[in-house]
Amino acid sequence: MSHPWTESEDARPAQRRGLGELLGSDLTANLYLALLRHPTSTEADLVDALDARPDEIAAALRRLESGRLARRIDDERWGVFPPERALASYASRLEERARAVRSTMTGLTRLHETSLAAHSRAVDIPIGVKLLRTLDEIHQAMNQLFAGAQDHVVSMRRGSPRVLSMLDASIETHEEPVFNGEGRELGLRVTFDSSLLGHPNLHAAVSARHRLGDQIRFYNQVPFTATVSDDGVTVVDIDNPDGTIVGLLITHPGVSASIRRAIDTTWQMGVPWRGSTEAAALPTGALDEKDLDILTLLTAGAADTTIARQLGISQRTVERRVRRLLEQLNASSRFQAGVQACKRGWI
């Protein structure tokens, strides 16, 4: 296999830099370009072509796969999705994630600045925010949140310190209902980031919570870990890049409401847990070209008869596939399915 690209045939340096910025690294961009030129490459081929370590190639392939730009053809070979659709969809998902972060940025920035000022004075923050500096403090804040809740609690979770400590705990801890301070059992609704599907204890923990009645979904763009009770108390648990413990206990109603909206957005766009890590993963890898074409035509308002005629398949096949797509998208109508498919970057 030849080197993946040359100046005369592929992306120019400026274009390559842009692709590297979009995909997160030059190696990932070069790997993507290599797959475009050699659509059925093995990992060994890519290691040789890019002169990179096997673990670096494996990590870059996982990034492309999670971004729905590349797919595993079989046990050895990899390929790519058509770039005109895949790259546009990938960029749209990044924009959606940026919007979600921006929607909470103002409030969180104010909290951060106030927290730093309060920390320097070693006094409690007077606007309903307390800085949490240890994992024990975060656990205690969560106990306070649960105690004050009346009926339910909603949460979105990434690989933050508390979430990872919970997943590393014994399975018995996940088999116990959650009660408030008056002894009433609380309903929990949780959206996990899809990156947690790789944790070895995830399946057992989530299965145990699901059996207790928790509502669980997975989404690949959860911005941070946060939990909000129905009485407006919020705990934020940040997966800090430097490894230090950072958390916030928030009782400020406006800030809690903003974070609750972010949690609700991840829930609306998430995929329901159906009892296996495969079913919880974002299902675009399970969609074939016909499904994607059906979604595109459905979004454009085409009737089943039109879709069948355009794609050369029977109307019954179209109806069956549309029903399955509606279920995967948690949509009650074709219009809603189109909206959700666009939001998730499926089309």
Protein Blocks (a to p, Z undefined) as FASTA:
>chain_A
ZZfbdfklmccfklmmmmmmmnopaklmmmmmmmmmmmbbcfklmmmmnopafklmmmmm
mmmmmnopaccfblmbccdddfklmmmmmmmmmmmmmmmmmmmmmmmmmmmmmmmmmmmn
opacfehpacdfbfklmmmmmmmmmmmpmkbccddddddfklmmmmmmcfklmmpccddf
kopacdddddddfklmmpmklmmmmmmmmmnopacdddfkbfbdcdddfkopacdddddf
klpacddddfbfklmmmmmmmmmmmmmmmccdehiaklmpccklmpcfklmmmmmmmmno
pafklmmmmnopafklmmmmmmmmmmmnopabfklmmmmmmmnopZZ
